[in-house]
Amino acid sequence: MKWKCIVCGYIYEGEQPPEFCPVCGVGSEKFILL
């Protein structure tokens, strides 16, 4: 699965979104499933 941070556009690959965005620091609630 791929998740996108809606704040900065960071793409994360994993079963769940990360707890925090490593780029801009927002929480997992700001990630959407692609």
SVG drawing of the C-alpha trace seen along z (x, -y; Angstrom):
<svg xmlns="http://www.w3.org/2000/svg" viewBox="-7 -21 19 25">
<polyline fill="none" stroke="black" stroke-width="0.4" points="0.0,0.0 1.1,-3.6 0.2,-6.5 0.5,-10.2 1.0,-13.0 -1.6,-15.6 0.5,-18.4 3.8,-17.9 3.3,-15.2 5.6,-12.6 4.9,-9.0 5.2,-6.1 4.9,-2.4 3.6,-0.1 0.5,1.6 -0.3,-1.4 0.6,-5.1 3.6,-6.2 2.8,-7.6 4.4,-10.9 5.5,-12.2 9.3,-12.2 9.4,-15.2 6.9,-17.7 6.1,-16.1 2.3,-15.9 0.4,-12.9 -0.9,-9.8 -4.3,-11.4 -2.9,-13.6 -2.1,-10.5 -4.4,-9.3 -4.3,-5.8 -3.3,-6.0"/>
</svg>
